[in-house]
Amino acid sequence: PSIPSVVSLSCRRSTLKATIRASLVCFQQLNFEQNSFAMRKYFGAEHKIIMAALSLFAMVTQQTARAFTFSGIPQRCLRSHSFVRSSVARFSSTVDAEALEKAIQVKGDEIRALKATGADKATVAPLVEELLSLKAQLNPEPAVEEKAEKVNKKEPKPSKNKQPVKELSESELRDTRLAKAAVMRESGVEPYAYSYKCNTNAAELQIKYESLENGTEDETADISIAGRIMAKREFGKLAFYTLQDETGRVQLYLDKKRLEGDNFKNLKAWSDLGDYIGVKGTIRKTDKGEISVYCNEWTMLTKSLLSLPDKFHGLTDITKRYRQRELDLIVNENTKNTLRARSKMIRALRNALDDQGFYEMETPVLHSQPGGAEAKPFETYHNSMNMDLTLRIATELHLKRLIIGGFEKVYEIGRIFRNEGISTRHNPEFTSIELYAAYQDYDDMMNLCEDLICNMADAVCGSREVPYADETVNLNKPWRRVTMHDIVKEKMGFDFAELDSSNPDDLEKAKAVAQDAGVFKAADKNTIGEVLNECFEELCEPDLIQPTFVIDYPVEVSPLAKPHRSKPGLTERYELFCTGREFANSFSELTDPVDQRERFEAQAAKKAAGDEEACDVDEEFLTALEQGMPPTGGLGIGIDRVCMLLTNSPSIKDVIAFPLLKNDAS
């Protein structure tokens, strides 16, 4: 009998009939020495049924058992499969199998009904014997002699000393791929192409041909697409590859009959996972609904020399993911989505500021005098100019000089460098935006900050309720605004505003209260304002999950902010906190050059006393400030931390494409 007739006879369920019939062409072309794992990958959960049908075909046509035995699944296992037993019985006997099955089902229902009513074993026993008799007719037991023969001819167990198949090392795999590239060149094929014309991508194909019926081909389609090979499934004269481009993945349907000459053979011989190839062809939707490029030709674009990470375990080494980000991007779509979100976020930020009349500027990265923040700088040296320089710790002072020069709205999105610690929230180089607007104050900057971050959330998340870790952050305006004094009072039950900053006894009292609350670093502080700030950072900041503007900072920790117009000892400054960390910093900018000089001198005294984060007196900026700067509001936002929030990333390294890491030797 033909394969179709045997398979039809062997299948009871219509769904299995359809599956097996649709795969008949593959049966005829399969290399039956291939292992069952490849079978499972292609045919899914029904591979056992399919192999059972093949086994039955072997019995009927008197083929050797070995011809249809897959590695790892002995013939005895296939014969013991209930599906095979029933199929053999139906084929070799005149018994009406369907009638027997129906009788077995009826008898089984009768037994279950009796048991449900509480019938004893004696009552049920005769019915059970009848059921077993019916099953014996459907699946006749082998003769006693045959059973004895099987017992005497047990398959020998594999030797414990059998050596496992040796896996190639990375070096050996690389040499193998280099050899393939050499063979290609000898055959007149360049393994590293110059260009390739594509007319579509994976995402477009999935959308455009979604409505194509299963098992049909759009012969009018003229597809040209390129990407990296991420998976290969080869079955004799058929092969199915998974191609990945920037937008997603699509299956390639490769048929030896469609690829002219030696193209199919060369494809299998020369290509490896990780290679870039280009293909042209039509579109076919498989019987299982997989949209595939039905290839007419293929072109090697780039021969990859290194293997991809194991497809089942992926790239799980966190340090390797950061160090070899390109590999992380290849195998982890979430990483690619995070960096896409970062790009969208920055684009939305730029568009919002451009629409409000801001000009984007670029200021120096190399500074002769660090300033604009309290931070330890990276130091370098310019040989030809014979100058000691530092990498910038802020863009503030140069942007303010642009305001002094006549620009009224300026901003810069740029890299900042601070020689400080590394953590999940801190990286030595990070991205921030600083902006300055003439004739505005810190209240205006609060409103602008809300608008900018909400615009970024809309662009990336499409919502202002953003999940982060175990919390949901509500970015809907307005956000909470609270003074530093009030929020510390809520936490400690003590009001620092009642203390006199000029009274040494009050300073000691502030230190004592702070240490009683567990803020031990307060003992080293020299002013009440510094003690207050330390209490806030230790006790309050970690609990600020929802967006909160903490306003009116002490003057001692705000050297560039304008004094508060109604609260002596404080400044018109705020910081934005969310998810327990700082996101933004803003002032009503200090425009009085005399006051600014006094604060710079106080910072210089701290530096002379050993504070590495304090700044010196910047004479160039003071000279510019004496030219006159209009009332100005300034705002700085940490781009990386906003990106962490909007992409639900636990570490700042997750949102920086190439974070700084210790070298391998370290």
C-alpha positions as CSV (number, residue, x, y, z in Angstrom):
1,P,0.0,0.0,0.0
2,S,1.0,3.6,-0.5
3,I,2.1,5.9,2.3
4,P,-1.2,7.9,2.0
5,S,-3.4,4.8,2.4
6,V,-1.5,3.5,5.4
7,V,-1.4,6.9,7.1
8,S,-5.1,7.3,6.4
9,L,-5.8,3.9,7.9
10,S,-3.6,4.6,10.9
11,C,-5.3,7.9,11.9
12,R,-8.5,8.0,13.8
13,R,-8.6,11.8,14.5
14,S,-9.1,14.2,11.6
15,T,-6.6,16.7,13.0
16,L,-3.9,14.0,13.0
17,K,-4.9,13.0,9.5
18,A,-4.4,16.5,8.3
19,T,-1.1,16.9,10.0
20,I,0.4,13.7,8.6
21,R,-1.0,14.2,5.1
22,A,0.4,17.7,5.0
23,S,3.8,16.3,5.9
24,L,3.9,13.4,3.4
25,V,6.2,15.2,1.0
26,C,8.6,15.7,3.9
27,F,8.4,11.9,4.8
28,Q,9.6,11.0,1.4
29,Q,12.6,13.4,1.6
30,L,13.6,12.9,5.2
31,N,16.9,11.3,6.1
32,F,15.6,8.7,8.5
33,E,19.0,8.4,10.2
34,Q,18.5,11.9,11.7
35,N,17.7,12.0,15.4
36,S,14.3,12.4,16.9
37,F,15.1,15.9,18.3
38,A,15.1,17.3,14.7
39,M,11.8,15.5,14.2
40,R,10.3,17.1,17.3
41,K,11.5,20.6,16.3
42,Y,9.8,20.3,12.9
43,F,6.6,18.4,13.7
44,G,6.0,19.5,17.3
45,A,4.1,17.4,19.9
46,E,2.7,15.0,17.3
47,H,6.1,13.5,16.3
48,K,5.4,10.3,18.2
49,I,2.2,9.7,16.2
50,I,4.0,10.4,13.0
51,M,6.8,8.0,13.8
52,A,4.2,5.4,14.7
53,A,2.6,5.7,11.3
54,L,6.0,5.4,9.7
55,S,6.7,2.3,11.8
56,L,3.4,0.8,10.6
57,F,4.4,1.5,7.0
58,A,7.7,-0.3,7.6
59,M,5.9,-3.4,8.9
60,V,3.3,-3.4,6.1
61,T,5.9,-3.0,3.3
62,Q,8.3,-5.4,5.0
63,Q,11.0,-2.8,5.1
64,T,13.8,-3.2,7.6
65,A,13.0,-1.9,11.1
66,R,16.2,0.1,11.0
67,A,15.1,2.1,8.1
68,F,12.5,3.9,10.2
69,T,14.1,3.9,13.6
70,F,15.2,7.3,14.8
71,S,18.2,7.7,17.0
72,G,17.3,7.5,20.7
73,I,13.9,5.9,20.1
74,P,14.2,2.1,19.6
75,Q,11.8,0.2,17.4
76,R,10.4,-1.7,20.5
77,C,9.3,1.6,21.9
78,L,7.4,2.4,18.8
79,R,5.8,-1.0,18.7
80,S,4.7,-0.7,22.3
81,H,3.0,2.6,21.5
82,S,-0.8,2.1,21.9
83,F,-1.3,3.9,18.6
84,V,0.9,1.4,16.7
85,R,-0.6,-1.6,18.4
86,S,-4.1,-0.6,17.5
87,S,-3.0,0.2,13.9
88,V,-1.3,-3.2,13.5
89,A,-4.4,-4.9,14.8
90,R,-6.7,-3.1,12.4
91,F,-4.5,-3.8,9.5
92,S,-3.8,-7.5,10.1
93,S,-7.2,-8.5,11.3
94,T,-10.7,-8.5,9.9
95,V,-12.0,-7.3,13.2
96,D,-14.0,-4.1,13.0
97,A,-11.7,-1.9,15.0
98,E,-14.2,1.0,15.2
99,A,-16.9,-1.3,16.5
100,L,-14.4,-2.7,19.1
101,E,-13.4,0.7,20.2
102,K,-17.0,1.8,20.6
103,A,-17.8,-1.4,22.6
104,I,-14.7,-0.7,24.8
105,Q,-15.9,2.8,25.4
106,V,-19.5,1.7,26.3
107,K,-18.2,-1.0,28.6
108,G,-15.8,1.4,30.3
109,D,-18.7,3.9,30.9
110,E,-20.8,1.1,32.4
111,I,-18.0,0.2,34.8
112,R,-17.5,3.8,35.8
113,A,-21.2,4.2,36.4
114,L,-21.3,1.1,38.7
115,K,-18.3,2.4,40.7
116,A,-20.0,5.8,41.1
117,T,-23.0,4.1,42.7
118,G,-20.8,2.3,45.2
119,A,-20.9,-1.2,43.6
120,D,-18.6,-3.8,45.2
121,K,-15.7,-5.6,43.4
122,A,-17.6,-8.8,42.9
123,T,-20.3,-6.9,40.9
124,V,-17.8,-5.1,38.8
125,A,-15.4,-8.0,38.2
126,P,-17.3,-9.7,35.3
127,L,-17.6,-6.4,33.5
128,V,-13.8,-5.8,33.9
129,E,-13.1,-9.2,32.4
130,E,-15.3,-8.4,29.4
131,L,-13.5,-5.1,29.0
132,L,-10.1,-6.8,29.0
133,S,-11.3,-9.3,26.5
134,L,-12.4,-6.6,24.1
135,K,-9.0,-4.8,24.5
136,A,-7.2,-8.1,23.8
137,Q,-9.1,-8.4,20.5
138,L,-8.1,-4.9,19.6
139,N,-4.5,-5.3,20.7
140,P,-3.6,-9.0,20.5
141,E,-0.7,-10.0,22.8
142,P,2.4,-11.5,21.2
143,A,2.8,-15.3,21.4
144,V,4.6,-16.8,24.4
145,E,7.5,-17.9,22.3
146,E,7.8,-14.3,20.9
147,K,7.8,-12.9,24.4
148,A,10.5,-15.4,25.5
149,E,12.6,-14.4,22.5
150,K,12.3,-10.8,23.5
151,V,13.4,-11.6,27.0
152,N,16.4,-13.5,25.8
153,K,17.4,-10.8,23.3
154,K,17.3,-7.7,25.4
155,E,19.0,-4.8,24.0
156,P,22.4,-4.4,25.6
157,K,22.8,-1.4,27.8
158,P,25.2,1.2,26.5
159,S,28.7,0.9,28.0
160,K,29.5,3.2,30.9
161,N,32.9,3.7,29.4
162,K,31.6,5.0,26.1
163,Q,33.2,8.3,25.3
164,P,30.8,11.2,24.6
165,V,30.9,13.1,21.4
166,K,33.6,15.8,21.7
167,E,32.3,19.3,21.3
168,L,34.4,21.7,19.3
169,S,36.1,24.5,21.2
170,E,35.5,28.2,20.3
171,S,38.9,28.2,18.5
172,E,38.1,25.1,16.5
173,L,34.7,26.5,15.5
174,R,36.3,29.7,14.4
175,D,38.8,27.8,12.3
176,T,36.0,25.8,10.7
177,R,34.2,29.0,9.7
178,L,37.4,30.5,8.4
179,A,37.8,27.4,6.3
180,K,34.3,27.8,4.9
181,A,35.1,31.5,4.0
182,A,38.2,30.3,2.2
183,V,36.2,27.7,0.2
184,M,33.7,30.3,-0.8
185,R,36.5,32.5,-2.2
186,E,38.0,29.6,-4.0
187,S,34.5,29.0,-5.6
188,G,34.4,32.7,-6.7
189,V,31.9,33.8,-3.9
190,E,32.9,36.7,-1.7
191,P,31.8,36.0,1.9
192,Y,31.8,39.7,2.8
193,A,29.5,41.6,0.5
194,Y,29.6,45.3,-0.1
195,S,25.8,46.0,-0.2
196,Y,22.4,44.4,-0.6
197,K,19.1,45.9,-1.7
198,C,16.2,45.1,0.5
199,N,12.6,46.1,-0.2
200,T,10.9,45.0,3.0
201,N,11.6,43.8,6.6
202,A,10.4,41.1,8.9
203,A,7.8,43.2,10.7
204,E,6.3,44.4,7.5
205,L,6.0,40.9,6.2
206,Q,4.2,39.7,9.3
207,I,1.6,42.5,9.1
208,K,1.1,42.5,5.3
209,Y,0.6,38.7,4.9
210,E,-1.2,38.0,8.1
211,S,-4.5,37.3,6.2
212,L,-2.8,34.9,3.7
213,E,-4.5,31.5,4.0
214,N,-2.5,28.6,5.5
215,G,-0.8,26.4,2.9
216,T,-1.0,29.0,0.2
217,E,1.6,31.0,-1.7
218,D,1.5,34.6,-3.0
219,E,3.3,34.0,-6.3
220,T,3.1,37.7,-7.2
221,A,5.2,38.8,-4.2
222,D,8.7,40.0,-5.0
223,I,10.5,39.9,-1.7
224,S,14.1,40.9,-1.0
225,I,15.2,40.8,2.6
226,A,18.4,40.4,4.6
227,G,19.3,39.6,8.2
228,R,21.2,37.2,10.5
229,I,20.6,33.5,10.7
230,M,19.3,32.7,14.1
231,A,18.1,29.1,13.7
232,K,18.5,26.3,11.1
233,R,16.3,23.2,10.5
234,E,17.4,21.0,7.6
235,F,15.5,18.0,6.3
236,G,17.1,16.5,3.2
237,K,15.9,18.5,0.3
238,L,14.1,21.1,2.5
239,A,15.4,23.6,5.0
240,F,13.8,26.1,7.2
241,Y,15.9,29.0,8.5
242,T,15.0,31.8,10.9
243,L,16.2,35.2,9.7
244,Q,16.4,38.2,12.2
245,D,16.6,41.8,11.2
246,E,16.2,45.0,13.2
247,T,12.4,44.7,13.2
248,G,12.0,41.0,14.2
249,R,12.1,37.5,12.7
250,V,10.8,35.7,9.7
251,Q,11.1,32.1,8.5
252,L,12.9,31.2,5.2
253,Y,11.4,28.3,3.3
254,L,14.3,26.7,1.3
255,D,13.5,24.0,-1.2
256,K,16.2,22.3,-3.3
257,K,13.8,22.4,-6.3
258,R,13.5,26.2,-6.2
259,L,17.2,27.0,-5.7
260,E,19.0,26.5,-9.0
261,G,22.2,24.5,-9.5
262,D,24.3,23.9,-6.3
263,N,22.7,26.8,-4.4
264,F,20.9,24.6,-2.0
265,K,23.9,22.4,-1.3
266,N,26.2,25.4,-0.9
267,L,23.7,27.1,1.5
268,K,23.8,24.0,3.8
269,A,27.6,23.6,3.5
270,W,28.6,27.3,3.9
271,S,26.1,28.9,6.2
272,D,26.2,28.9,10.0
273,L,24.2,30.4,12.8
274,G,25.1,34.1,13.1
275,D,25.8,34.6,9.3
276,Y,24.2,37.5,7.5
277,I,22.5,36.5,4.3
278,G,20.1,38.1,1.8
279,V,17.3,36.2,0.1
280,K,14.8,36.8,-2.7
281,G,11.6,35.0,-3.3
282,T,7.8,34.9,-2.9
283,I,5.7,34.5,0.3
284,R,4.3,31.3,1.5
285,K,2.2,30.6,4.6
286,T,2.8,27.1,5.9
287,D,0.0,24.7,6.9
288,K,0.7,25.7,10.5
289,G,0.3,29.4,9.7
290,E,4.0,30.4,9.6
291,I,4.6,33.3,7.2
292,S,7.7,32.3,5.2
293,V,9.9,33.8,2.4
294,Y,9.8,31.0,-0.2
295,C,13.3,31.5,-1.5
296,N,14.4,31.6,-5.1
297,E,18.0,32.7,-4.4
298,W,20.3,33.5,-1.5
299,T,23.5,35.6,-1.1
300,M,26.1,35.4,1.7
301,L,26.5,38.9,3.0
302,T,28.8,38.4,6.1
303,K,30.4,35.2,7.3
304,S,30.3,35.1,11.1
305,L,33.4,33.6,12.7
306,L,32.1,33.3,16.2
307,S,29.2,31.1,17.4
308,L,26.0,32.6,19.0
309,P,25.1,31.7,22.7
310,D,23.2,28.5,23.3
311,K,19.7,29.1,22.1
312,F,18.1,27.4,25.1
313,H,20.1,29.1,27.8
314,G,20.8,32.4,26.1
315,L,23.3,35.0,27.3
316,T,22.8,35.0,31.1
317,D,26.2,36.2,32.3
318,I,25.4,39.8,33.4
319,T,28.9,41.0,33.1
320,K,29.3,39.5,29.6
321,R,26.0,41.1,28.6
322,Y,27.4,44.5,29.5
323,R,30.9,43.9,28.1
324,Q,29.8,42.4,24.8
325,R,26.7,44.5,24.3
326,E,26.6,43.6,20.6
327,L,26.1,39.9,21.5
328,D,23.4,40.9,24.1
329,L,21.5,42.8,21.4
330,I,21.7,39.9,19.0
331,V,20.1,37.4,21.4
332,N,18.1,39.5,23.9
333,E,15.2,41.5,22.3
334,N,14.5,43.2,25.6
335,T,17.9,44.9,25.5
336,K,17.2,46.2,22.0
337,N,13.8,47.5,23.1
338,T,15.3,49.3,26.0
339,L,17.8,51.2,23.8
340,R,15.0,51.9,21.3
341,A,12.9,53.4,24.2
342,R,15.9,55.5,25.2
343,S,16.2,56.9,21.7
344,K,12.4,57.7,21.6
345,M,12.6,59.4,25.0
346,I,15.5,61.7,24.0
347,R,13.7,62.5,20.7
348,A,10.6,63.5,22.5
349,L,12.6,65.6,24.9
350,R,14.3,67.5,22.1
351,N,11.1,68.0,20.2
352,A,9.3,69.4,23.3
353,L,12.1,71.9,24.0
354,D,12.5,72.9,20.3
355,D,8.8,73.6,20.2
356,Q,9.2,76.0,23.1
357,G,11.9,78.0,21.4
358,F,15.0,76.5,23.1
359,Y,18.3,76.3,21.2
360,E,20.4,73.2,21.6
361,M,24.1,74.1,22.3
362,E,27.4,72.3,22.7
363,T,29.9,73.2,25.4
364,P,33.4,72.0,26.1
365,V,34.1,68.6,27.6
366,L,37.6,69.6,28.7
367,H,37.7,72.2,31.4
368,S,40.6,74.0,33.0
369,Q,38.6,74.6,36.1
370,P,35.9,72.1,37.2
371,G,32.6,73.7,38.3
372,G,28.9,73.7,38.2
373,A,28.5,70.8,40.7
374,E,30.1,69.3,43.8
375,A,31.9,66.2,42.4
376,K,35.4,64.8,42.0
377,P,36.5,65.2,38.4
378,F,38.6,63.0,36.1
379,E,41.9,64.6,35.5
380,T,43.9,64.6,32.2
381,Y,46.7,66.5,30.5
382,H,47.1,68.3,27.2
383,N,50.6,67.8,25.9
384,S,50.9,70.5,23.2
385,M,49.3,73.2,25.4
386,N,51.1,72.0,28.5
387,M,47.9,72.2,30.5
388,D,46.3,70.2,33.3
389,L,42.6,69.6,32.4
390,T,39.6,67.8,33.8
391,L,36.6,66.2,32.1
392,R,33.4,68.2,32.8
393,I,31.3,67.5,35.9
394,A,28.5,69.7,34.6
395,T,27.5,71.9,31.7
396,E,26.1,74.6,33.9
397,L,28.6,77.4,33.8
398,H,29.1,77.6,30.1
399,L,25.4,77.5,29.4
400,K,24.9,80.4,31.8
401,R,27.5,82.3,29.9
402,L,25.4,81.8,26.8
403,I,22.5,83.4,28.7
404,I,24.7,86.3,29.6
405,G,25.6,86.6,26.0
406,G,22.0,87.1,24.9
407,F,20.4,83.7,24.3
408,E,17.2,83.4,26.4
409,K,16.6,79.7,26.1
410,V,19.4,77.1,25.8
411,Y,19.9,73.4,26.5
412,E,22.5,70.7,26.1
413,I,22.1,66.9,26.2
414,G,25.5,65.6,26.9
415,R,27.8,63.3,28.7
416,I,29.0,64.1,32.2
417,F,32.0,62.6,33.9
418,R,32.4,62.2,37.7
419,N,35.2,60.2,39.4
420,E,32.9,58.7,42.0
421,G,31.5,55.3,43.0
422,I,29.7,52.8,40.8
423,S,26.3,51.2,41.7
424,T,23.0,50.3,40.2
425,R,22.2,54.0,40.2
426,H,25.6,55.6,39.4
427,N,27.9,55.3,36.5
428,P,31.1,57.4,36.2
429,E,29.9,58.8,32.8
430,F,26.2,59.5,32.4
431,T,23.9,61.6,30.3
432,S,22.0,64.6,31.5
433,I,20.2,67.5,30.1
434,E,20.7,71.0,31.5
435,L,18.5,73.9,30.3
436,Y,18.3,77.6,31.2
437,A,15.5,80.0,30.5
438,A,15.8,83.8,31.1
439,Y,13.1,85.6,33.1
440,Q,11.9,82.4,34.8
441,D,12.3,80.9,38.3
442,Y,12.2,77.6,40.0
443,D,8.4,77.5,40.0
444,D,8.4,77.7,36.2
445,M,11.1,75.0,36.2
446,M,8.8,72.7,38.2
447,N,6.0,73.0,35.7
448,L,8.5,72.5,32.8
449,C,10.0,69.4,34.5
450,E,6.6,67.8,34.8
451,D,5.8,68.5,31.2
452,L,9.1,67.1,29.9
453,I,9.0,63.9,31.8
454,C,5.3,63.3,31.0
455,N,6.0,63.8,27.3
456,M,8.8,61.2,27.5
457,A,6.5,58.8,29.3
458,D,3.8,59.3,26.6
459,A,6.4,58.6,23.8
460,V,7.8,55.5,25.4
461,C,5.0,53.9,27.4
462,G,1.8,55.4,26.0
463,S,0.7,55.9,29.6
464,R,1.5,58.0,32.7
465,E,1.0,55.1,35.0
466,V,4.4,53.3,34.8
467,P,5.2,50.0,36.4
468,Y,8.6,49.9,38.2
469,A,9.7,46.8,40.2
470,D,6.8,46.1,42.5
471,E,5.3,49.6,42.3
472,T,3.2,51.6,39.9
473,V,4.5,55.1,39.5
474,N,1.7,57.7,38.8
475,L,3.1,60.5,36.6
476,N,-0.2,62.3,36.2
477,K,0.2,66.0,37.1
478,P,0.4,67.8,39.5
479,W,3.2,66.1,41.5
480,R,3.6,66.6,45.2
481,R,5.6,69.6,46.4
482,V,7.0,69.7,49.9
483,T,9.8,71.6,51.7
484,M,12.9,69.8,53.0
485,H,12.1,71.0,56.5
486,D,8.5,69.7,56.4
487,I,9.4,66.2,55.0
488,V,12.1,65.7,57.6
489,K,9.8,66.9,60.3
490,E,7.2,64.3,59.2
491,K,9.8,61.6,59.5
492,M,11.6,62.6,62.7
493,G,9.0,64.6,64.6
494,F,11.6,67.4,65.0
495,D,11.5,70.8,63.3
496,F,15.0,72.0,62.2
497,A,13.4,75.4,61.2
498,E,13.1,76.3,64.9
499,L,16.9,76.2,65.3
500,D,19.2,79.2,65.0
501,S,22.0,78.6,62.4
502,S,24.3,81.1,64.2
503,N,24.0,79.4,67.6
504,P,26.6,76.6,68.3
505,D,24.4,75.0,70.9
506,D,21.6,74.6,68.3
507,L,24.1,72.9,65.9
508,E,25.0,70.4,68.6
509,K,21.4,69.8,69.3
510,A,20.7,69.2,65.6
511,K,23.6,66.6,65.6
512,A,22.3,64.9,68.7
513,V,18.8,64.6,67.3
514,A,20.1,63.2,64.0
515,Q,22.3,60.6,65.7
516,D,19.4,59.5,67.8
517,A,17.5,58.9,64.6
518,G,20.4,56.8,63.2
519,V,22.0,59.4,61.0
520,F,25.6,59.0,62.2
521,K,27.2,60.9,59.4
522,A,25.7,64.1,60.8
523,A,28.4,64.2,63.5
524,D,30.9,65.4,60.9
525,K,28.8,68.3,59.6
526,N,29.6,71.9,60.3
527,T,26.2,73.6,59.9
528,I,22.6,73.0,60.7
529,G,21.7,73.0,57.0
530,E,24.2,70.2,56.3
531,V,22.7,68.2,59.1
532,L,19.2,68.7,57.8
533,N,20.3,67.6,54.3
534,E,22.0,64.5,55.7
535,C,18.8,63.6,57.6
536,F,16.7,64.0,54.5
537,E,19.0,61.8,52.4
538,E,19.2,59.0,55.0
539,L,15.7,58.9,56.3
540,C,13.3,60.4,53.6
541,E,14.8,59.9,50.1
542,P,14.4,56.1,50.0
543,D,10.7,56.4,50.7
544,L,9.9,58.8,47.9
545,I,8.4,56.3,45.4
546,Q,5.9,58.6,43.7
547,P,7.2,61.8,42.0
548,T,7.9,64.5,44.6
549,F,9.4,67.9,44.4
550,V,11.5,68.6,47.6
551,I,11.9,72.4,47.7
552,D,13.8,75.1,49.6
553,Y,17.2,73.6,50.3
554,P,19.7,75.1,52.8
555,V,22.2,77.6,51.3
556,E,25.1,75.5,52.6
557,V,24.4,72.7,50.0
558,S,23.3,75.0,47.2
559,P,26.2,77.2,46.1
560,L,24.7,78.2,42.7
561,A,21.1,78.9,43.7
562,K,19.5,82.2,44.5
563,P,18.6,82.9,48.1
564,H,15.0,82.3,49.0
565,R,13.0,85.5,48.6
566,S,11.2,85.0,52.0
567,K,13.1,82.3,54.0
568,P,16.5,83.3,55.3
569,G,19.2,80.6,55.2
570,L,17.4,78.7,52.4
571,T,17.5,78.9,48.6
572,E,15.0,78.6,45.7
573,R,16.1,75.2,44.8
574,Y,14.3,71.9,44.3
575,E,15.1,68.3,43.5
576,L,12.7,65.8,42.0
577,F,12.6,62.3,43.6
578,C,10.9,59.2,42.4
579,T,11.4,55.4,43.1
580,G,13.7,56.5,46.0
581,R,16.2,58.3,43.9
582,E,17.0,61.8,42.5
583,F,15.8,62.5,39.0
584,A,16.2,66.3,38.6
585,N,17.8,69.4,40.2
586,S,16.7,73.0,39.6
587,F,17.3,76.5,40.9
588,S,16.3,80.1,40.6
589,E,19.8,80.8,39.4
590,L,22.1,83.0,41.4
591,T,22.7,86.2,39.4
592,D,24.5,88.4,42.1
593,P,28.3,88.2,41.3
594,V,29.3,89.3,44.8
595,D,27.2,86.6,46.5
596,Q,28.5,84.1,44.0
597,R,32.1,84.9,44.8
598,E,31.5,84.5,48.5
599,R,30.0,81.0,47.9
600,F,32.8,80.0,45.6
601,E,35.3,81.1,48.3
602,A,33.4,79.0,50.9
603,Q,33.7,76.0,48.5
604,A,37.4,76.6,48.0
605,A,37.9,76.6,51.8
606,K,36.2,73.2,51.9
607,K,38.4,71.9,49.2
608,A,41.5,73.2,51.0
609,A,40.4,71.3,54.0
610,G,40.3,68.1,52.1
611,D,36.9,67.9,50.4
612,E,37.6,66.4,47.0
613,E,34.1,67.3,45.7
614,A,34.2,71.0,46.5
615,C,35.0,73.4,43.7
616,D,37.5,76.3,43.4
617,V,36.8,80.0,42.6
618,D,36.0,80.2,38.8
619,E,37.3,83.6,37.9
620,E,36.2,83.3,34.2
621,F,32.6,82.7,35.2
622,L,32.6,85.4,37.8
623,T,33.9,87.9,35.2
624,A,31.1,86.8,32.9
625,L,28.5,87.1,35.7
626,E,29.7,90.7,36.4
627,Q,28.6,91.6,32.9
628,G,25.0,90.9,34.1
629,M,22.8,87.8,33.8
630,P,19.0,88.2,33.6
631,P,16.8,86.4,36.1
632,T,17.1,82.8,35.0
633,G,15.6,79.4,35.9
634,G,17.8,76.4,35.4
635,L,17.0,72.7,35.3
636,G,19.0,69.5,35.1
637,I,17.5,66.0,34.5
638,G,19.3,62.7,34.6
639,I,18.5,61.0,31.3
640,D,19.7,57.5,32.4
641,R,17.5,57.5,35.5
642,V,14.4,58.6,33.6
643,C,15.1,55.8,31.1
644,M,15.4,53.3,34.0
645,L,12.0,54.3,35.2
646,L,10.3,54.2,31.8
647,T,11.8,50.8,30.8
648,N,11.5,49.2,34.3
649,S,15.2,48.6,34.4
650,P,16.8,47.8,37.8
651,S,20.3,49.0,36.9
652,I,21.7,52.1,35.2
653,K,23.9,49.7,33.2
654,D,20.8,48.3,31.6
655,V,20.0,51.6,29.9
656,I,23.6,52.6,28.9
657,A,24.7,50.9,25.7
658,F,28.3,50.5,26.8
659,P,28.7,51.1,30.6
660,L,32.1,51.4,32.1
661,L,33.4,48.0,33.5
662,K,36.5,46.8,35.2
663,N,38.9,45.2,32.7
664,D,39.1,41.4,32.7
665,A,42.5,41.4,34.5
666,S,40.9,43.3,37.4
